[in-house]
Amino acid sequence: MSISTKGGDKGKTSLWSGERVAKTHARVEAYGTIDELNSHLGEARHYVKLERVEKIIEEIQHDLFKVGGELASTKEFKYPITEEHVERITELVYELEKEFKFEGFVVPGMTIQSAKLDVARTIARRGERRILSLDTLVEVGAGVKKYINRLSDLIYLLARVEEKEEGMLKLEEWK
C-alpha cells in the first residue's frame, strides 16, 4: 500500500478516528502545527550539545505524537496526554529555571542550537493558539491544553541551558 492514496486530491484528509474533513479544518491546523513542531525539535536535537537536553527533546517528541493523535481523533484516543505528562514537564521547568536569574529579556538564537530551539518554541506557541482555536469548536482535552501551555516554557529554558553551556547567555536590560 502506498502512502500516496490520492484521497486528499479534493482537499479532504482522514482523521486518526476515520472521519474525513477539509484539510483547512481547525483540527488539521492544530495537529499539523504539532507535527511541524515535532519536526523542528527533531532538527534541534541534532544540534544540541548537552545530552540531558537531547534526552528531554526526545521525550517531548514522543509526547507530541500523543498530542497529535488526540487532536486528530474525534473519539477517545487510546494514548492521551495525562496529568503525569503535564507534571513531568512542569517539574522540568521548575528544575531548569533554578539555573537562571532572569532580569530582562533574552535575544533569541545566540548559538545555532538555541536558535533551532527558539524557532521550535515559537511554533509551540502557535500550536497552542491553534489548539485553543479548535477548543472553541470542540472540546480539547485538558491534558493537551496544559501540556502545550507548559511546553513553550520548557523549550525556552532548554535554549537558555544550551547558551549557558557555550558561555553565550546574554540577558539584556530593557532600554
N, C-alpha and C positions, 0 to 999 in steps of 0.2 A: 504494500500500500504506500502510495506517495504522500509526502507532506503537502503537496500541491493538489488539493482536492477540487479546485475551481469553484468551490461552494461560495466563496466570497466575491466572485466576479460581479455580482449585482449589489455589492455594498453591505452584505449581511455577514455575520460571523456566528459561530456556535459558542455558547457559554459552556463552562465545565459541566453544568447541570443539564445540558442538552438543548435548551431553547435557542432559537435564532433571533438575533437582534441586529439593529443597524450598527455598523462599525463606528458611527458617531455617537452612539448611546453613552450616557454618563457612566454607566457601569464599565464599558470598554475603555473609556478615557481614564477611569480610575485604575483599573488593573494594568492598562498599558503603561501608565506612568510609573507604576510599581515595577513593571518589567524593565523599563528604562533605567530606573534607579538601581535595580539589581545588576544590570549590565555595567553601569558606571562604577559600582562598587567592585565588580569583578576586575575592571581595568585598574582601579586604585590599588587593589590587593597586590598587583604585580609591581607596583612602585613603592609601597611602604617598606620601611627598613626594619621596623620593630616586629618581632614575631608575635608579641601579645596583640598588637593592632591587627595583624594579619588574621589571627585566630578569631578575634571579635568580628571582623568583617565577614569571615566565612560563616560564623553563626548567624549573623544578620541576614546573609544571603539565603540561608536555609529557611529562616523565619519568613522572608519575603515571598517564598513560594507558597507558604500558608496564607499570607495576606492576600496574594494574588488569587489563590484558589477560592478563598472566601468571597472575594469581590466578584469572581467570575461564576458564582453559583447563586441561583435564586432559592435553592434548597439548603438544608442544614449541611454544612461542609464537614467532612469526616475528620479533618485535621485543623481545627480552628486555632486562632491565636487566643491564648488563655491568659488569665491573670498572672500565671507563672512567667510567661514570656515577657509581659509588661514589667513585672517586678525585677526580672533578671537585668533588663537594660536600664531600669531606673537605678538599680544598685550600682551598675557600671558608671552611670552618670555621676552619682554621688562620690564614688571612689576616685574617678578621674579628676573631678573638679577640685578635689583636695590638693592636687598638684599645682594649682594656679591661684593667683590673686588677680582677678580681672578688675581693672580700674581704667576704663576707657574702651577702645574698640580695637579690633584686630583687622588689619588689611589682609584680605584673603590671598592665599597662594604664595606664601614666602618660600616654599620648596615645591618641587614637582609633585611629591606625594600629597602634600597638604592641598595643593591646587586641585588635584583629582578628587580629594575628599570634599573640598569646598563646593565643587560642582555637584557632587552627589548630595550634599546637604541641601542645596537649593532645589534639587529635583525631589528630595524627600518632602520639602515644604510644599512644592507644587502638588505632589501626590496627596498630601494632607488636604489641600484645598479641593482637589478632585473628589476625594473620598467624602468630604463634608458636603460637596455639591450633590453627590449621589445620595447622601443621607437625607437630603431634603425631599427626595423622590421615594426612596425605600429605606427601611431601617438597616443601617450598617452595624455590625456587632460592636459592642462597647470595647472589646479587647483590641480590635483593629484600630479604632479611633484613638485609644490610649497609646497603643504601641507606636503608631505613626507620629503622634504628637511628641513622644519622648525621643524618637529616633533621630530627628534633626539635631537635637542637643547632643546626643551621643556622637554623631558623626562630626559635629563641630569640635568636640573635645578630642576625638581621635586625630583630627588635623592638627590641633594645637600640640598634642603629645609628640607627633612626628616633627613639628617645627622645633619644639623644645630640644629634642634629641639632636637636631642639627645645629643648635645654637642660633636659630633663626626666628624664634618667637619674639615678636615686637608688639608691644601694647602701645597704641597711640593715644595721646590725650586729645580731647575734643578741643578744637581751635575755633 
